[in-house]
């Protein structure tokens, strides 16, 4: 804890004298899809939610609080159409409009517009995403190709987690969560700096307990201890120039089970492993209002990670620079942006992992241009744009997009879009070679080697979408249909090499067609009762030759029903329920039903208590069994409970 305290002071000391800002994250969200709900994720420009030609959902911070969830993956399970599968107490498989994997790389995840994509594994380390939930303003989820605005790896959608302005977090808040699976203690302090601005700092320590039962006859070994500190400053440098400065440090110890082969006999054993991560990130953003119609944004981010596990020992340094200018002349809107990103990787080879090509860095360059003209005849708005992007290992890709919105009536809108997206391969897929679990073959066990391929290409997809949106005072309806055709899809080419090797080489030789849709209904039954019902599905069809297989799934269908109710019993008591049904075909599991219930009690003006039960009235289940993916050994998911005490010192 002394280390955390020292880091906290180090983050604070240089910044105490800087001034205040009101940035684009400081927005009021009264209810999903109301006219005052603003989105920045679809176009990187603030717009009414109903004015975007995409399938969107905004999860307000207040709903996250009332639901009783304890992590961001759990919070995403409240969002219609998001596939959230819990692998064990540490690991999750999450995606949009497809089959989720441990590292899903077609859904881009951002924090305040900053990508947290891991270029080594090709996805998101959900166990390292530990933003205090009470500091989240909202989560914007775009179930649509986001390549135009955000670049590669957003072909199925974008999740943007937006934290609160420090002006809204003044005072001292202490929070304690205790439950059957976790203990989490955290504290946050926020303060004005007179007329100069505002800031906040936070610190936390979280323990996840080991599951009771693993999928295999082994100890689950999936506990976790994480501690961290962070800070945010919102500063006003002048009447037209605003600054956001934020930083965070985390230390994570994760227990895990890995499948490891004997290097001589290839006999595979389950071994307990401890993963350690040290994470540091820092970001500075400048917002400049040039005039009443034009503004520009400059952002610099730095991320550092040191990771050590049975297979991996690496260090990553990631620097990103962004520039965006937006202008509006009457009904014409114009956006132009530039991005540069540099990633350095220092990898230590061992008996199980080696670098094939000594690829130790990647550079990304991109530019995007977007124009929108509103209020054409018949109340039609058209948006066109393109993004060009270069990966130093792959080359150039372009991602054009056309979106149209037709205002049928004051409460109804039709929209359509066609867009192209790209998925860039990860370090692992291009450069690394693994000794994985042995493969029984007759009377022998083959050595399984999974290796990257320097000649792999970027996946390219074309998405076509149509939607209808109806917004009334008490009833909101959102309907969307989509079809995505992808080429150069990541697969593995399987070959048996004498005398005893089973080689899987990453190639980009597959094709994938995905189609589906979502239906969302939000009904404010009464002032004290709100309900939401959603149905979503996606059909996944691969086109693979006989020697190819997909690392994440087969031809299948994902299907989900989600029903939520929010009940305000009186001034101090409220109840929130979530009911889910999901089809298990794509994950080789049973279909499952889950019920979560959270009760909130406002004991006093400053003290709040909540009790939450998850997976109630069900037996233990497994949600993910794709052990073909490296580092995936699932545990049984069980009913659980957690209580929360939150006290605010004014």
C-alpha positions, 0 to 999 in steps of 0.5 A: 500500500506504501507503493500505491500511496507514493504513486498517487502522490507522484501523479498529483504533485506536478498538476496541482496548479492547473485549471478547469475544463468542461469536456465532451464527456460531461453530459446529462443522460436521463434515459436511454434514447431520449432526445438529450442523449448524446453520442460521440462514438459513432462519428467522433462528434456529439450528436443526438442518439436518434440522429446516428445511422447505426445500431446504438445503445447507451448504458448510463452510469446510474443503471450500472449502479442500480444493477449491482454489477461489479465489473465492466464485463458484467456491465456489458451483459446489460447491453442488448446484442453483446455476447458476454461469456464468463470463462472463469473468475478472471477471464471473459469472452466478449464480442458483438455480432459474432462468436466471442473468443478469449481475445475478440478482435473485431470489437474495438474497446475505448476508454474516453476515446483511447484504444485499449486493444492489445496488439500482442494477443489481438483483443482486450485484457478484460481482467485488467480493465478496472475502472471504478464503476461509480466513476463511469458516466456512460458506456456507448455501444455501437453495433456497427462497423466503426472503421471510418471513425476509429480505424482497424479492428472495429468491424463488428462494433465499438465500445466506448467507456466514458468516465465522469468529469472530475467536477461531478466527483467532488468530495470523499467517497468510500466503497466496500464490496463483499461477496461470495466471489470477491472483496473490493475496497476503494476510495475516491477524493475529488476537489475544486482547485478554486477557479483553476479547475477540478481533479480526483484521485482514486485507489482500490484493492480487489480480491477475486476468490477461486471458483469451486469447480473447474470444467476438468478434474483439476483445481480451478486456480482462478483467483486474482489480486489487483491493486491500483491508483489513478487520477484525472484533472479537468483544466481550463487553460483559457476561455477556449482551450481545455485540457484533460490529464489522466493517469493510472497504475495497476499491479495484477496477480492472476492465478490460472491453469495452462495446458503444457506439453512435455517437451520430449513425450508431448504428454499434456498436463494441467499446470497452475500458473501465476500471471503478473501484470504491471500497467501504467497509462497516461493521457493528455487531451487538448480541446480548442474551440476555434469559433462557434462552428469549428473546434479541434482536439489533440490527444497524446496517450502512452501505455506501458505493460510488463507481463510475466506468465508461463508462456509469455514474458514481455514488455510493451510500450504504446504511444498514440497521437491523435488530431481531429478538427470538426466544423459546421457551416449551416447544415454541412458538417465536416470532420478530418482526423489524423492518427499515429501509433507506435508499439514496441515489444520486448519478448523473452523467448523460452522452450515453449515460445519463440519469435519467428521473424524478430518482429519487435515494433509496429507503426500505424498511420491513418487519416480520415475525412467525413462529410455530412449534409443534413435536411436534403429534400424529404428530411434526408441526411447523408454522411460520406467518408473514408479512412486510409490506414497503414500498418508497417507490417501489412500495408495500406487499407481504406475503409469508406462509408456511406450513411443515410437517415430519413426522418419519416416523422417527428418520432420515426426515422429510417436509416441505412449504411454500407461500410468497409472495415479492416481487421489487422493481425496481431503480433501473435498471428504474424510472428510467434510460435507456440508449443501447445498441448499434444495431439493424440494420433493413433498410438503416439502423441504429436507435438502441436505447434501453432505458428504465426505467418509474416505473409498474413493479410488484413481481414476485409469486410463489407457491412450493409445495415438498415434500421428503424427507430421510433421515439415517443415519450414512454415508448422507444423501439429500435430495429436493425438488420445487418449483413457482413461479408468478410474475406482474408479471414483468419484461419489455421492451416493444419499439416502433419509433419513427420515424424511427430509434429502437428503444425497449425499456421495462421493464414488469411485464406477464409471467408465469413458471412454473418447476418442477423438483427436486433429488436429493442423495446423500451417501455416506461410503464409508469414513473416508478417502473421501466422495462426493456426487452431485446431479441438479437441473433447472428448467423455465422457461415464460414467458407473454408477448405478442408485443411483450414479451421477457425480458431474461434468457432464453426458455422453456428448461430448466436441468439439472445433474449434480454429483459430488464426491469427497474422498479422504484419502490419508494424514495429509499428502496429500488429493485433492478432485475436482469433476465437473460436467455442465450443459445449455447450452440456456438460455444458447445455448451447448453442453452442457459437462463440467468436471473440477476436481482439487485436491491438498493437501499438509501439508508441516509443522504450519504450512506447507500447499501445494496444486495445483489444476487447473480445467476439465481435459481440455477445449477452450475454451468459452463459458458465457454468450452473452446479449449482450442484457444490458447490459455483457456481452461474454463470453470463452472459458473455458480450462483453468487451474491455481493453486498455493497456499502457506499459512504459519501463524505461531503 
